[in-house]
Amino acid sequence: MKSIVIFASGSGSNAQQIVEYFSVSCVARVCSIFSNRENAYVLQRAKNLNIPSLVFNRKDFYDTGLILNKLEDINPDLITLAGFLWKVPEKIVTAFPKRIINIHPALLPSYGGKGMYGINVHRAVIENREKASGITIHYVNENYDEGAIIFQAKCEIDEHDTPETLAEKVHVLEHKYYPKTIEQILESR
Ligand code: GRF
């Protein structure tokens, strides 16, 4: 059985989908959820789902090496970022080559990079009157949203869409495709 560690900073609806999907899978299990925010709702979800969680601060992520050491102890087959807002330090990226993936709520390479997260992304897409948006699942490298693309899915935008309704459409795609894509990556190894 392979193992997955999830990193999340917020509500954690994607994290929950991944945990539930793999709770009945014979490919992998989620073994831990790491969060940089002690009041993030994802931690409550972890509790409800009986998944061990760990809260860490900036120092342990970037300076002391504590998080790198924890990850090396667990040695997960895949680290999945699900609404995780900090940039992953180079030391962690190089310790887990092709083993860290992220989901971005737009069609990269458009609408990526620093500041392009959450509702900001959807606002920018709507302001530019795009006809479509979607999701991008990609490998993580040392730059925001620039690693090789693994999977994309699109949704249409109509003239009544607002950043909030677009966020809902994108969430539907994320929940549908993120767990499956993770499974395919793990199965292909
Ligand atoms: C998702 O839209 C994801 O693409 C982005 O952050 C959001 C997290 O949502 N990176 P949730 O916390 O999983 O509900």
Residues whose N, C-alpha, C, O or C-beta is under 5 A from the ligand:
A	BS01	GRF	G10 S11 G12 S13 N14 A15 A82 G83 F84 I103 H104 P105
